[in-house]
Amino acid sequence: MVEETVVVGEGTEFPLEGTLTVPDGPGAPFPAVVFVHGSGPSDRDETVGRLKPFRDLAEGLARHGIASLRYDKRTFVHAKRMVRTGDTTVRVETIDDAVLAADLLRADPRVDPDRIFIIGHSMGAMLAPRIDAEGGDFAGLVLMAGSPRRMEQVIIDQGQDALDSMKGLMRWLANRQIGKVRAILEAVDLMDEEEARRTRFGGGTYMYYFKEMAAHPAEEYLLCTEKPILIMQGSADFQAHPERDFGAYRRLLGDRPNVTYRLYEGLNHAFVPAIHDDISKAKQEYSVERRIGGDVVSDIAGWVLAVGRDG
């Protein structure tokens, strides 16, 4: 494979450096994927602890003849400037850059412009259907460890899971803090836009971030599209829950012919073999170096190539 440094959004207010990975060999123009990160600041490899999911996938897919583009997230590069504006939404944080990344791929003669896919991980998977509808215009969607539920519902459940793993004084102290978070998240629908814009959630995030996202529910985009969708989940994921989240996709989309489901036994949120099974040990879980296995990569590659052949 060949790896090149590129800039997503070159000439804009928020340029982002990225890595374009292209198979080294015959077969061009190649199908390609755009990687979209989960929540929070993240580099182009989506590094968490000693894991680098996007690097693993990019290298694995290149061996199957699939190009890819991964790039540093806007909040990773331009966080201070974004906090000063006080107007961060998922469109500003994620959607606009993913669309620009797709446009960059379409302009590359080594890439087939009609076979560009999105791979969203975690919150990136939650946003992928909206990104597609609002300018991404992908050939298909790969949703890894996502959810069709609202973001605040996912956060509330994660907090409760963390609380359930604690005991004694730690549980009592955490219960107060988690209770405050739950109360403000549950009140978002009662806030008008002005109140949501001035109510801080944490760090540089205001409640309008969640209100704006909730106004564009993933389930509506998923129900409206007939594009091919691959939904992937690890059975040992304690962030996107196999029953609550992967199960929600199944309950929403059922046996629609455009949807394929893959559940991987024993894999965690980053699609590597799990070590711990509770969310309170997330730091330890991601501190041990592992790489995404060939079964996950080959399933994505086989699906992408099949969609490409089917037009």
PyMOL commands that set and color helices and strands:
alter all, ss='L'
color gray80, all
select helices_A, chain A and resi 53-63+74-77+79-85+90-106+123-136+151-164+168-186+188-190+193-198+208-214+218-224+242-253+279-285+294-310
alter helices_A, ss='H'
color red, helices_A
select strands_A, chain A and resi 2-8+16-22+30-36+67-71+111-121+141-144+200-202+205-206+229-234+259-264
alter strands_A, ss='S'
color yellow, strands_A
deselect
rebuild
show_as cartoon
